[in-house]
Amino acid sequence: MDLIFKTEGTCAKEIIIKTDNGIIKKVEFINGCRGNVQGIAQLVIGRPVEEVVDRLKGIECRNGTSCPDQLAKALANISA
């Protein structure tokens, strides 16, 4: 499944996600702090969607959210 998620409250404007059978295959953040979002993306590849949602939801940076939190929200849309 492919998803383009429009973020809210972060420097990243959107997240492009590819999953297959509940496993994350690719994550690409558009904008954001390049090193941080690339690191997050690499750490979640190959992991189950539900695991990543559980680990990243609720992490705050500013505006009550963060790039990891927005990724969790995007992935929750996939698993719902």
N, C-alpha and C positions, 0 to 999 in steps of 0.2 A: 504494500500500500504506500502511496506517495501522499504527502501532506505539505501544504504551504501554510504556515501559521503566522498571522500578523501579530506581533508582540505589542504589549502596552507597558509603558513606564520604564523602558530600557533603551540603551544606546543602539542595540540591535533592532532592526526594523522588522525583520521576519526570520523564520527558521524553516528550512526545507528539510524534511525528514523522509527517509525511506525505511520501511520495515518489511519483514517477511515472516509470516507465521509467529508474530509476537516478538521477534528479535530485531533489534535496531541494526540496520545495514549501513546507513549514511545519515549524517547530520551536518548541515551547513547553515551557519548564521550569516545573515546579511547585515553588515556593519557591526558595531560593537568593538570591544577591546580585543584586537586580533589574536594576540597570544592566548588570552583567557578563553575565548570562544573556541579556538582551535583545540585547546587542551581539553575542554569539556567534551567537544565532539569526539575526540579520539578515545577518551575514557569510557564513553557510553556505547561505542560500536561493539556489537557482538553480545550485548547484554539484553535480558528480557525487558520489555517495555514496563511492566509492572514494577520491577526492581528499581529501575531508574526513577520512575514517578515517586515511589516511596522514599528514595534517598534524597531527591532534589526539591520536592515540594516544600514551600514555605521558607526557603533560603532568601534572605533579604539583603539588598545592596542599597538601593534608594527607591523612593516612591512606593515602599511596601512590597517590592518585588526584586527580581534579579534575572539575569540570563538563565541560570540554572532553574529557577522557579518557573520562568516562562516556558522552558523546555519541558518541564514536568506537566504544565498545563496543556501544552500541545500534545504530548504523548497520552495524557488522560483522554483527549478527544479520540485518539486511535483505539484505546482499550475500552472505551465506553460502548 
